[in-house]
Amino acid sequence: MEAVARAWWDTRGRFGDGRARIPLARARSSARLAYRFGGPMLIVASSASLQTSAALATSIFAVYGPAGTGALRFAFAAPFLLLLARPAFRGRSPRFWASAVTFGATLAAMNFVLYEAIARISLGTVVTLQFLGPLTLGLLGVRRRLDALWVAAAAGGVLLLTGGPSGGATTGVALALVAAALTALSVLMAYRLTTESSGLDGLALAVGFAACITLPLAIPAALATRGPRDLALVAAIAALGIAIPYTLEYVAIRAVSAKAFSVLLSLDPAIAVLAGALWLGQALAASEMLGVGLVVVASAGVMATQRAT
């Protein structure tokens, strides 16, 4: 859930209003690719790319710091998205620009808090706690008895992950929960922006604004670079965290239903645990693994049993 592209999907798993405006030829080409390579596998590959990006980011925190790493990530990602979307700057309403700026500021804040959390506690724990934001959105307004089960599962998972009120790593947990709130807010902001734009226009401009907002952090971070290898790693983090996941999901959404897409995204915490173990050597205790499992089940359950609206 770390990539900004994830926030572009609304709470029902749709790619905003922009999906209806995608050129027919491009949509058919994407659909052929998705069916050939398997939509579900593309979504899992997207999640793996996202969490690999987050894991790699920790390797250069010592050089740039969490804030500097996040700022440089936006600096590399923004030109790619702007070239890909080629958004129009003229003829936009004041409401659109207000939404884009607000969304960009939310993305910048979310990235800052998320990286600060990852610097303190395990990647799997952070991503699982962050997932509570979208999960809460999915549960808002529900009245079914079954949904009480998902609430209980999510609450139990959080208690197991954090150790309850007396648990350790308080700062990291608090930052991850702030990231969850900002993730939920970014989903709402993105959905609002899709009513004002088509395709990737709004997202590309919002990421561009995020890059501008974080530029005061990106410049000194770039000046602290020890060599081209560090900047190449930041570019890889931007690609793995934004470019590749968006491309994979853009193709995959045409081969799977919105409900299936949302359920597959619920695997993010589990994939984050695997990425943390593989790339960072982070091992969770049995109780923490159970906590991750409960949050995954809660999220998948909410999405799988959600009524169409």
Contacts in CASP RR format, 6 or more apart in sequence:
PFRMAT RR
TARGET T0000
AUTHOR 0000-0000-0000
METHOD contacts of the structure
MODEL  1
MEAVARAWWDTRGRFGDGRARIPLARARSSARLAYRFGGPMLIVASSASL
QTSAALATSIFAVYGPAGTGALRFAFAAPFLLLLARPAFRGRSPRFWASA
VTFGATLAAMNFVLYEAIARISLGTVVTLQFLGPLTLGLLGVRRRLDALW
VAAAAGGVLLLTGGPSGGATTGVALALVAAALTALSVLMAYRLTTESSGL
DGLALAVGFAACITLPLAIPAALATRGPRDLALVAAIAALGIAIPYTLEY
VAIRAVSAKAFSVLLSLDPAIAVLAGALWLGQALAASEMLGVGLVVVASA
GVMATQRAT
1 50 0 8 1.000
1 127 0 8 1.000
1 130 0 8 1.000
1 131 0 8 1.000
1 134 0 8 1.000
1 183 0 8 1.000
1 265 0 8 1.000
1 268 0 8 1.000
2 50 0 8 1.000
2 51 0 8 1.000
2 53 0 8 1.000
2 54 0 8 1.000
2 114 0 8 1.000
2 127 0 8 1.000
2 130 0 8 1.000
2 241 0 8 1.000
3 50 0 8 1.000
3 53 0 8 1.000
3 241 0 8 1.000
3 242 0 8 1.000
3 245 0 8 1.000
3 246 0 8 1.000
4 77 0 8 1.000
4 107 0 8 1.000
4 111 0 8 1.000
4 186 0 8 1.000
4 203 0 8 1.000
4 206 0 8 1.000
4 207 0 8 1.000
4 210 0 8 1.000
4 242 0 8 1.000
5 203 0 8 1.000
5 242 0 8 1.000
5 245 0 8 1.000
5 246 0 8 1.000
5 249 0 8 1.000
6 50 0 8 1.000
6 245 0 8 1.000
6 265 0 8 1.000
7 103 0 8 1.000
7 107 0 8 1.000
7 110 0 8 1.000
7 183 0 8 1.000
7 186 0 8 1.000
7 187 0 8 1.000
7 189 0 8 1.000
7 190 0 8 1.000
8 15 0 8 1.000
8 16 0 8 1.000
8 190 0 8 1.000
8 194 0 8 1.000
8 200 0 8 1.000
8 203 0 8 1.000
9 15 0 8 1.000
9 16 0 8 1.000
9 187 0 8 1.000
9 190 0 8 1.000
9 261 0 8 1.000
9 265 0 8 1.000
10 16 0 8 1.000
10 187 0 8 1.000
10 190 0 8 1.000
10 191 0 8 1.000
10 194 0 8 1.000
11 134 0 8 1.000
11 137 0 8 1.000
11 138 0 8 1.000
11 187 0 8 1.000
11 188 0 8 1.000
11 191 0 8 1.000
12 258 0 8 1.000
12 262 0 8 1.000
12 306 0 8 1.000
12 309 0 8 1.000
13 258 0 8 1.000
13 261 0 8 1.000
13 262 0 8 1.000
14 258 0 8 1.000
15 194 0 8 1.000
15 199 0 8 1.000
15 250 0 8 1.000
15 253 0 8 1.000
16 190 0 8 1.000
16 191 0 8 1.000
16 194 0 8 1.000
17 194 0 8 1.000
17 195 0 8 1.000
17 198 0 8 1.000
18 194 0 8 1.000
18 197 0 8 1.000
18 198 0 8 1.000
18 199 0 8 1.000
19 199 0 8 1.000
19 253 0 8 1.000
21 198 0 8 1.000
21 199 0 8 1.000
22 199 0 8 1.000
27 254 0 8 1.000
30 250 0 8 1.000
30 251 0 8 1.000
30 254 0 8 1.000
31 254 0 8 1.000
31 255 0 8 1.000
33 251 0 8 1.000
34 42 0 8 1.000
34 251 0 8 1.000
34 252 0 8 1.000
34 253 0 8 1.000
34 254 0 8 1.000
34 255 0 8 1.000
34 256 0 8 1.000
35 255 0 8 1.000
37 251 0 8 1.000
38 252 0 8 1.000
38 255 0 8 1.000
39 251 0 8 1.000
39 252 0 8 1.000
39 255 0 8 1.000
39 256 0 8 1.000
40 252 0 8 1.000
40 256 0 8 1.000
40 260 0 8 1.000
40 264 0 8 1.000
42 248 0 8 1.000
42 249 0 8 1.000
42 251 0 8 1.000
42 252 0 8 1.000
42 255 0 8 1.000
43 248 0 8 1.000
43 249 0 8 1.000
43 252 0 8 1.000
43 256 0 8 1.000
43 261 0 8 1.000
43 264 0 8 1.000
43 265 0 8 1.000
44 264 0 8 1.000
44 267 0 8 1.000
44 271 0 8 1.000
45 248 0 8 1.000
46 244 0 8 1.000
46 245 0 8 1.000
46 248 0 8 1.000
46 249 0 8 1.000
46 252 0 8 1.000
47 245 0 8 1.000
47 264 0 8 1.000
47 265 0 8 1.000
47 267 0 8 1.000
47 268 0 8 1.000
47 271 0 8 1.000
48 271 0 8 1.000
48 275 0 8 1.000
49 240 0 8 1.000
49 241 0 8 1.000
49 244 0 8 1.000
49 245 0 8 1.000
49 248 0 8 1.000
50 240 0 8 1.000
50 241 0 8 1.000
50 245 0 8 1.000
50 268 0 8 1.000
50 271 0 8 1.000
51 123 0 8 1.000
51 127 0 8 1.000
51 268 0 8 1.000
51 271 0 8 1.000
51 272 0 8 1.000
51 274 0 8 1.000
51 275 0 8 1.000
51 276 0 8 1.000
52 240 0 8 1.000
52 275 0 8 1.000
52 279 0 8 1.000
53 236 0 8 1.000
53 237 0 8 1.000
53 238 0 8 1.000
53 239 0 8 1.000
53 240 0 8 1.000
53 241 0 8 1.000
54 114 0 8 1.000
54 118 0 8 1.000
54 123 0 8 1.000
54 127 0 8 1.000
54 241 0 8 1.000
54 272 0 8 1.000
54 275 0 8 1.000
55 123 0 8 1.000
55 275 0 8 1.000
55 276 0 8 1.000
55 278 0 8 1.000
55 279 0 8 1.000
55 280 0 8 1.000
56 233 0 8 1.000
56 236 0 8 1.000
56 237 0 8 1.000
56 240 0 8 1.000
56 279 0 8 1.000
57 66 0 8 1.000
57 69 0 8 1.000
57 70 0 8 1.000
57 73 0 8 1.000
57 115 0 8 1.000
57 118 0 8 1.000
57 237 0 8 1.000
58 118 0 8 1.000
58 119 0 8 1.000
58 123 0 8 1.000
58 280 0 8 1.000
59 233 0 8 1.000
60 69 0 8 1.000
60 230 0 8 1.000
60 233 0 8 1.000
60 234 0 8 1.000
60 237 0 8 1.000
61 69 0 8 1.000
61 115 0 8 1.000
61 119 0 8 1.000
63 224 0 8 1.000
63 225 0 8 1.000
63 226 0 8 1.000
63 230 0 8 1.000
64 70 0 8 1.000
64 72 0 8 1.000
64 221 0 8 1.000
64 224 0 8 1.000
64 230 0 8 1.000
64 234 0 8 1.000
65 119 0 8 1.000
65 221 0 8 1.000
66 112 0 8 1.000
66 115 0 8 1.000
66 116 0 8 1.000
66 118 0 8 1.000
66 119 0 8 1.000
67 112 0 8 1.000
67 115 0 8 1.000
67 116 0 8 1.000
67 217 0 8 1.000
67 221 0 8 1.000
68 214 0 8 1.000
68 217 0 8 1.000
68 218 0 8 1.000
68 220 0 8 1.000
68 221 0 8 1.000
69 115 0 8 1.000
69 221 0 8 1.000
69 234 0 8 1.000
69 237 0 8 1.000
70 111 0 8 1.000
70 112 0 8 1.000
70 115 0 8 1.000
70 214 0 8 1.000
70 217 0 8 1.000
71 211 0 8 1.000
71 214 0 8 1.000
71 215 0 8 1.000
71 217 0 8 1.000
71 218 0 8 1.000
71 221 0 8 1.000
72 218 0 8 1.000
72 221 0 8 1.000
72 222 0 8 1.000
72 231 0 8 1.000
72 234 0 8 1.000
73 111 0 8 1.000
73 234 0 8 1.000
73 237 0 8 1.000
73 238 0 8 1.000
73 241 0 8 1.000
73 242 0 8 1.000
74 107 0 8 1.000
74 108 0 8 1.000
74 111 0 8 1.000
74 207 0 8 1.000
74 208 0 8 1.000
74 210 0 8 1.000
74 211 0 8 1.000
74 214 0 8 1.000
74 218 0 8 1.000
74 238 0 8 1.000
75 211 0 8 1.000
75 214 0 8 1.000
75 215 0 8 1.000
75 218 0 8 1.000
75 222 0 8 1.000
76 234 0 8 1.000
76 235 0 8 1.000
76 237 0 8 1.000
76 238 0 8 1.000
76 239 0 8 1.000
77 207 0 8 1.000
77 211 0 8 1.000
77 238 0 8 1.000
77 241 0 8 1.000
77 242 0 8 1.000
77 243 0 8 1.000
78 204 0 8 1.000
78 207 0 8 1.000
78 208 0 8 1.000
78 210 0 8 1.000
78 211 0 8 1.000
80 238 0 8 1.000
80 239 0 8 1.000
80 242 0 8 1.000
80 243 0 8 1.000
81 200 0 8 1.000
81 203 0 8 1.000
81 204 0 8 1.000
81 207 0 8 1.000
81 208 0 8 1.000
81 242 0 8 1.000
81 243 0 8 1.000
82 204 0 8 1.000
82 205 0 8 1.000
82 207 0 8 1.000
82 208 0 8 1.000
84 200 0 8 1.000
84 204 0 8 1.000
85 199 0 8 1.000
85 200 0 8 1.000
85 201 0 8 1.000
85 202 0 8 1.000
85 203 0 8 1.000
85 204 0 8 1.000
87 197 0 8 1.000
87 200 0 8 1.000
87 201 0 8 1.000
87 202 0 8 1.000
87 204 0 8 1.000
87 205 0 8 1.000
88 201 0 8 1.000
92 196 0 8 1.000
93 196 0 8 1.000
95 196 0 8 1.000
96 193 0 8 1.000
96 196 0 8 1.000
96 197 0 8 1.000
96 202 0 8 1.000
99 189 0 8 1.000
99 192 0 8 1.000
99 193 0 8 1.000
99 196 0 8 1.000
100 193 0 8 1.000
100 202 0 8 1.000
100 205 0 8 1.000
100 206 0 8 1.000
100 209 0 8 1.000
101 206 0 8 1.000
101 209 0 8 1.000
102 189 0 8 1.000
103 186 0 8 1.000
103 189 0 8 1.000
103 190 0 8 1.000
103 192 0 8 1.000
103 193 0 8 1.000
103 202 0 8 1.000
103 206 0 8 1.000
103 209 0 8 1.000
104 189 0 8 1.000
104 206 0 8 1.000
104 207 0 8 1.000
104 208 0 8 1.000
104 209 0 8 1.000
104 210 0 8 1.000
104 213 0 8 1.000
105 209 0 8 1.000
105 210 0 8 1.000
105 213 0 8 1.000
106 182 0 8 1.000
106 185 0 8 1.000
106 186 0 8 1.000
106 189 0 8 1.000
107 186 0 8 1.000
107 206 0 8 1.000
107 207 0 8 1.000
107 210 0 8 1.000
108 210 0 8 1.000
108 213 0 8 1.000
108 214 0 8 1.000
109 182 0 8 1.000
110 179 0 8 1.000
110 182 0 8 1.000
110 183 0 8 1.000
110 186 0 8 1.000
111 210 0 8 1.000
111 214 0 8 1.000
112 214 0 8 1.000
113 175 0 8 1.000
113 178 0 8 1.000
113 179 0 8 1.000
113 182 0 8 1.000
114 126 0 8 1.000
114 130 0 8 1.000
114 175 0 8 1.000
114 176 0 8 1.000
114 179 0 8 1.000
116 172 0 8 1.000
116 175 0 8 1.000
117 126 0 8 1.000
117 129 0 8 1.000
117 172 0 8 1.000
117 173 0 8 1.000
117 175 0 8 1.000
117 176 0 8 1.000
117 179 0 8 1.000
118 126 0 8 1.000
120 169 0 8 1.000
120 171 0 8 1.000
120 172 0 8 1.000
120 175 0 8 1.000
121 169 0 8 1.000
121 172 0 8 1.000
121 173 0 8 1.000
121 176 0 8 1.000
122 273 0 8 1.000
122 276 0 8 1.000
122 280 0 8 1.000
122 282 0 8 1.000
122 284 0 8 1.000
122 288 0 8 1.000
123 272 0 8 1.000
123 273 0 8 1.000
123 275 0 8 1.000
123 276 0 8 1.000
123 280 0 8 1.000
123 282 0 8 1.000
124 269 0 8 1.000
124 272 0 8 1.000
124 273 0 8 1.000
124 275 0 8 1.000
124 276 0 8 1.000
124 282 0 8 1.000
124 284 0 8 1.000
124 292 0 8 1.000
125 161 0 8 1.000
125 173 0 8 1.000
125 176 0 8 1.000
125 284 0 8 1.000
125 288 0 8 1.000
125 292 0 8 1.000
126 172 0 8 1.000
126 176 0 8 1.000
126 179 0 8 1.000
126 272 0 8 1.000
127 268 0 8 1.000
127 269 0 8 1.000
127 272 0 8 1.000
128 157 0 8 1.000
128 161 0 8 1.000
128 269 0 8 1.000
128 272 0 8 1.000
128 273 0 8 1.000
128 291 0 8 1.000
128 292 0 8 1.000
128 295 0 8 1.000
128 296 0 8 1.000
129 158 0 8 1.000
129 161 0 8 1.000
129 162 0 8 1.000
129 173 0 8 1.000
129 176 0 8 1.000
129 177 0 8 1.000
129 179 0 8 1.000
129 180 0 8 1.000
130 176 0 8 1.000
130 179 0 8 1.000
130 180 0 8 1.000
130 183 0 8 1.000
131 180 0 8 1.000
131 183 0 8 1.000
131 266 0 8 1.000
131 268 0 8 1.000
131 269 0 8 1.000
131 295 0 8 1.000
131 299 0 8 1.000
132 154 0 8 1.000
132 158 0 8 1.000
132 177 0 8 1.000
132 180 0 8 1.000
132 295 0 8 1.000
133 180 0 8 1.000
133 181 0 8 1.000
133 183 0 8 1.000
133 184 0 8 1.000
134 183 0 8 1.000
134 184 0 8 1.000
134 187 0 8 1.000
134 299 0 8 1.000
135 150 0 8 1.000
135 154 0 8 1.000
135 295 0 8 1.000
135 298 0 8 1.000
135 299 0 8 1.000
135 302 0 8 1.000
136 180 0 8 1.000
136 184 0 8 1.000
137 184 0 8 1.000
137 187 0 8 1.000
137 188 0 8 1.000
138 302 0 8 1.000
138 303 0 8 1.000
138 306 0 8 1.000
139 147 0 8 1.000
139 150 0 8 1.000
139 151 0 8 1.000
139 302 0 8 1.000
144 305 0 8 1.000
146 305 0 8 1.000
147 302 0 8 1.000
147 305 0 8 1.000
150 297 0 8 1.000
150 298 0 8 1.000
150 299 0 8 1.000
150 301 0 8 1.000
150 302 0 8 1.000
151 298 0 8 1.000
153 294 0 8 1.000
153 295 0 8 1.000
153 297 0 8 1.000
153 298 0 8 1.000
154 294 0 8 1.000
154 295 0 8 1.000
154 298 0 8 1.000
154 299 0 8 1.000
156 291 0 8 1.000
156 294 0 8 1.000
157 290 0 8 1.000
157 291 0 8 1.000
157 292 0 8 1.000
157 293 0 8 1.000
157 294 0 8 1.000
157 295 0 8 1.000
157 298 0 8 1.000
158 164 0 8 1.000
158 291 0 8 1.000
158 295 0 8 1.000
160 287 0 8 1.000
160 288 0 8 1.000
160 290 0 8 1.000
160 291 0 8 1.000
160 294 0 8 1.000
161 173 0 8 1.000
161 288 0 8 1.000
161 291 0 8 1.000
161 292 0 8 1.000
161 295 0 8 1.000
162 168 0 8 1.000
162 169 0 8 1.000
162 173 0 8 1.000
167 173 0 8 1.000
190 203 0 8 1.000
190 206 0 8 1.000
193 202 0 8 1.000
193 203 0 8 1.000
193 206 0 8 1.000
194 202 0 8 1.000
196 202 0 8 1.000
197 205 0 8 1.000
207 242 0 8 1.000
211 218 0 8 1.000
222 231 0 8 1.000
225 231 0 8 1.000
249 261 0 8 1.000
252 261 0 8 1.000
253 261 0 8 1.000
256 264 0 8 1.000
259 303 0 8 1.000
259 304 0 8 1.000
259 306 0 8 1.000
262 303 0 8 1.000
262 306 0 8 1.000
263 300 0 8 1.000
263 301 0 8 1.000
263 303 0 8 1.000
263 304 0 8 1.000
265 299 0 8 1.000
265 303 0 8 1.000
266 296 0 8 1.000
266 299 0 8 1.000
266 300 0 8 1.000
266 301 0 8 1.000
266 303 0 8 1.000
267 296 0 8 1.000
267 300 0 8 1.000
269 292 0 8 1.000
269 293 0 8 1.000
269 295 0 8 1.000
269 296 0 8 1.000
270 292 0 8 1.000
270 293 0 8 1.000
270 296 0 8 1.000
273 284 0 8 1.000
273 289 0 8 1.000
273 292 0 8 1.000
276 282 0 8 1.000
277 283 0 8 1.000
284 292 0 8 1.000
END
